[in-house]
Amino acid sequence: MIFPLDADVGSVALSPAGPFVTGAELTLTVTFTVGAAGLTEGAQLRIGLPNTGWEHVVVPQRRYWDELIEPLDQRFAPFHPVNTSVALKTTGRAAVHLETMERMLLPDEDPAEAYWRWWIGAVVSGGSLMAGDQVVLTYGDPQFIGRGARIQTFPEQRLTVYAVVDGGSGAWVRPANSPIELDVV
């Protein structure tokens, strides 16, 4: 594996686990539970969907100038069709904001890891996350567009949802349970 495993940063879980039917619309929840190391402000979690045959990730965008105010006071622009959301389970003051990109994480590496895919990024701001806190990402969240996200239209076995974490030092590692295998039938 390109990225070393570091269970101290946390663990990742996927729900439902599949298998998934080709071309289906679904709501997929990825739960990251922060490990003993915690995550400081500026830390990042990235979740890679199996490939770009899955519907484009659309995350909430902050309203104009909201990046200049405290993270918990920020609001989001209501005028575009978001299909991915985040919920943070913490007793602290931290917040996360979502980003998305389409790319290989590392070019010319093992395709099982560095596959061309949609990436959902969650960046910690406004404080730290402590052991046991959870970042819950929902891809295909129907609250905004009234349906789930469409997955690839062709069957494929042993795909992966890949998770990596940068605890704030610039060193990316895999949390426990990453990558998570799934099948599209």
C-alpha positions as CSV (number, residue, x, y, z in Angstrom):
1,M,0.0,0.0,0.0
2,I,1.2,3.5,-0.8
3,F,-0.1,5.0,2.4
4,P,0.8,3.4,5.7
5,L,-1.9,2.2,8.0
6,D,-2.2,4.2,11.3
7,A,-5.1,3.1,13.4
8,D,-4.3,5.8,15.9
9,V,-5.8,8.4,13.6
10,G,-9.1,6.6,13.5
11,S,-11.3,4.2,11.6
12,V,-13.7,4.3,8.7
13,A,-17.0,2.4,8.1
14,L,-19.4,2.3,5.2
15,S,-23.1,1.9,5.2
16,P,-24.8,0.1,3.5
17,A,-22.0,-2.3,2.6
18,G,-23.4,-3.5,-0.7
19,P,-23.4,-5.2,-3.1
20,F,-24.9,-2.4,-5.2
21,V,-26.9,-2.7,-8.4
22,T,-25.5,-1.1,-11.5
23,G,-27.0,2.3,-12.2
24,A,-28.9,2.5,-8.9
25,E,-29.5,5.7,-7.0
26,L,-28.3,5.3,-3.5
27,T,-27.4,7.1,-0.3
28,L,-24.0,6.0,1.0
29,T,-22.8,6.9,4.5
30,V,-19.1,7.0,5.3
31,T,-18.4,7.4,9.1
32,F,-14.9,8.3,10.2
33,T,-14.4,7.9,14.0
34,V,-11.4,9.9,15.3
35,G,-8.7,7.8,17.0
36,A,-6.6,8.4,20.0
37,A,-4.3,10.8,18.1
38,G,-7.2,13.3,17.6
39,L,-7.3,15.7,14.7
40,T,-6.1,19.3,15.0
41,E,-7.4,22.3,13.1
42,G,-6.3,22.0,9.5
43,A,-6.4,18.2,9.5
44,Q,-8.0,16.6,6.5
45,L,-10.0,13.5,5.8
46,R,-10.3,12.4,2.1
47,I,-12.8,9.7,1.0
48,G,-12.3,8.3,-2.5
49,L,-15.4,6.9,-4.3
50,P,-14.7,3.8,-6.4
51,N,-14.3,5.7,-9.7
52,T,-15.7,8.5,-11.8
53,G,-18.5,6.3,-13.2
54,W,-20.2,7.3,-9.9
55,E,-22.2,10.5,-10.0
56,H,-20.2,13.8,-9.6
57,V,-19.8,14.8,-6.0
58,V,-21.4,18.2,-5.3
59,V,-20.7,19.7,-1.8
60,P,-22.3,22.7,-0.1
61,Q,-20.6,26.0,-0.9
62,R,-20.2,28.7,1.7
63,R,-22.1,32.0,1.2
64,Y,-20.1,35.0,0.0
65,W,-17.5,36.0,2.6
66,D,-18.5,33.3,5.1
67,E,-15.0,31.9,5.1
68,L,-14.1,35.1,7.1
69,I,-16.3,34.3,10.1
70,E,-16.2,31.6,12.8
71,P,-16.7,28.1,11.3
72,L,-19.8,27.4,13.5
73,D,-21.5,30.6,12.3
74,Q,-21.0,29.9,8.6
75,R,-24.0,29.3,6.3
76,F,-24.2,27.8,2.9
77,A,-25.5,29.0,-0.5
78,P,-28.9,27.4,-1.1
79,F,-29.0,27.7,-4.9
80,H,-27.2,24.7,-6.3
81,P,-28.1,20.9,-6.2
82,V,-25.9,19.5,-3.5
83,N,-25.7,15.7,-3.3
84,T,-23.1,15.3,-0.5
85,S,-23.3,16.5,3.1
86,V,-21.5,16.2,6.4
87,A,-22.5,15.9,10.0
88,L,-20.1,16.3,12.9
89,K,-20.6,14.4,16.1
90,T,-18.5,16.3,18.7
91,T,-18.8,18.1,22.0
92,G,-16.1,20.6,21.0
93,R,-16.2,23.7,18.8
94,A,-14.7,22.2,15.7
95,A,-16.4,22.3,12.4
96,V,-15.6,20.7,9.0
97,H,-16.1,22.0,5.5
98,L,-16.3,19.9,2.5
99,E,-14.3,20.0,-0.7
100,T,-14.3,17.8,-3.8
101,M,-11.9,16.9,-6.6
102,E,-11.7,14.5,-9.5
103,R,-8.2,13.0,-9.8
104,M,-5.8,10.2,-9.1
105,L,-4.4,10.8,-5.6
106,L,-1.0,9.8,-6.8
107,P,-0.3,9.4,-10.5
108,D,1.4,6.2,-11.8
109,E,0.9,4.2,-8.7
110,D,-1.0,1.0,-8.0
111,P,-4.5,1.6,-9.5
112,A,-6.2,-0.2,-6.6
113,E,-5.1,2.7,-4.5
114,A,-4.4,5.6,-6.8
115,Y,-7.5,5.0,-9.1
116,W,-9.0,8.0,-10.9
117,R,-12.0,8.8,-8.7
118,W,-14.1,11.4,-7.0
119,W,-12.6,12.6,-3.7
120,I,-14.6,14.1,-0.9
121,G,-12.4,16.1,1.4
122,A,-13.4,17.2,4.9
123,V,-11.2,19.9,6.5
124,V,-11.2,20.5,10.2
125,S,-11.6,24.2,11.3
126,G,-12.4,26.2,14.4
127,G,-10.9,23.7,16.8
128,S,-9.7,20.1,17.2
129,L,-11.5,16.8,17.1
130,M,-11.0,14.4,20.0
131,A,-10.9,10.6,20.2
132,G,-14.4,9.2,19.6
133,D,-15.7,12.2,17.6
134,Q,-17.2,11.3,14.3
135,V,-17.3,12.8,10.8
136,V,-20.3,11.4,9.0
137,L,-20.2,12.0,5.2
138,T,-23.4,11.3,3.2
139,Y,-23.0,10.8,-0.6
140,G,-26.3,10.8,-2.4
141,D,-28.0,12.8,0.4
142,P,-31.6,13.1,-0.8
143,Q,-32.5,16.1,1.3
144,F,-31.2,18.5,-1.3
145,I,-32.1,16.9,-4.7
146,G,-34.9,14.4,-3.7
147,R,-32.9,11.3,-4.7
148,G,-29.7,9.4,-4.1
149,A,-26.6,9.6,-6.3
150,R,-26.4,7.3,-9.3
151,I,-23.6,4.8,-9.3
152,Q,-21.7,3.3,-12.2
153,T,-23.8,1.6,-14.9
154,F,-21.6,-1.5,-15.4
155,P,-20.8,-4.4,-13.0
156,E,-17.5,-4.6,-11.4
157,Q,-16.1,-6.6,-8.5
158,R,-13.7,-5.7,-5.7
159,L,-14.0,-1.9,-6.0
160,T,-12.8,0.2,-3.1
161,V,-13.9,3.2,-1.1
162,Y,-10.6,4.6,0.0
163,A,-9.9,6.8,3.0
164,V,-6.8,8.8,3.9
165,V,-6.1,11.2,6.7
166,D,-3.6,14.0,7.2
167,G,-3.6,14.8,10.9
168,G,-2.2,18.3,10.2
169,S,1.5,17.4,9.6
170,G,1.2,16.8,5.8
171,A,1.8,13.0,6.2
172,W,-1.2,11.1,4.7
173,V,-2.0,7.7,6.3
174,R,-4.8,5.2,6.1
175,P,-7.2,4.8,9.0
176,A,-8.3,1.4,10.2
177,N,-10.5,-0.5,7.7
178,S,-9.3,1.5,4.6
179,P,-9.7,0.6,1.8
180,I,-13.2,-0.8,2.0
181,E,-14.1,-3.3,-0.7
182,L,-17.5,-3.4,-2.4
183,D,-19.1,-5.0,-5.5
184,V,-21.4,-3.5,-8.2
185,V,-23.5,-6.3,-9.7
